């Protein structure tokens, strides 16, 4: 693989397994938050990377997608509403401004359920800080994995989407600009994923020391995710796009 290709990844536990073997083999990868990765992609600083699904749908006329994705079969564990209360009531929901996909997914799920909670975008990513603004908070990524150990989880957005549609929720999708063929990079990442799935104990052990989370929990977490955009995932993504249009989000 040409070393000139700039590959990006989410700087989150959900991208640890897919890239582990690739990076062990000396391939340099640029790490950033999903939102920053989309910006870098926009500015031409990256050639291939997963980007938030919402960003992809908004810009798909000029993007090409690949098989590598970050999706949840049902519960996602790392995109959750946590609360200081026992259950989700009328209180407002503070949302980290690090998200575009999760916040729009949350809005869809609330509307579909007939809930009228105010959704407040806040320049914070930590549950503790978000919960100072509202009784409920939408947290994503590693912060969500840690927050679920401390607070009540009142909604797992992956599980809720599965219940609503019967399909997986695609949170991130690998992409390049339309004119560039990055199939080779995609293939290498899929090989790395296969290796990771076959060596899940090694992956969980390494991830546990990096993220300071229990090994068994991480093993379960990696198994809840799916990294290949198959027929079911494509259908889930299509439904998400339809709902975004239906509610005027796209």
Secondary structure, DSSP 8 states (H G I E B T S, - for coil): --TTS-EEEESSGGGHHHHHHHHHTT--EEEE-HHHHHHHHHTTS-SBEEEEHHHHHHTGGGEEEEEEEEEESS--SSEEEEESSSS--SS-EEEETT-SHHHHHHHHHHHHTT----EEEES--SHHHHTTT-SEEEEEHHHHHHHTTTSEEEEEHHHHHHHHHSS-EEEEEEEEETT---HHHHHHHHHHHHHHHHTHHHHHHHHHHHHT--HHHHHHHHHHEEEE--HHHHHHHHHHHHHHHHTT--
